[in-house]
Amino acid sequence: MEIAFNKTAFKHSVSKADIEWAITTAVYEKPKEGTTDTFLAVGYSRAGNPLEIGYREFDDGSYYVFHAMKCQDRWLKEAGIGG
C-alpha cells in the first residue's frame, strides 16, 4: 500500500510511522458524507494511543493522508470502542 502525505497530516505532531500503522490497522472507517473516496479512520499509534486519520483512497489503492490527530471521543464512541 502506497501512502502519500500532505503536510497538514503532521499539524498535530503525529509521526509518519504512527499514521502508517494506524491507517493500515484501522478498527473503524467511515466515508465522508457525499463522497466515495474520502474517509475517516480510527486506529492506534504504535504505542496504543487512539488516532483519527483523514485520507483519500484512489482507484489504484494508494492513500493520501491529510489529517491525523489524537482521536476525539465522538469518533471513539461511534466506532464502539470508548468515548
Secondary structure, 3 states (H helix, E strand, C coil): CCEEECHHHHCCCCCHHHHHHHHHCCCEEEECCCCCCEEEEEEECCCCCEEEEEEEECCCCCEEEEEEEECCHHHHHHHCCCC
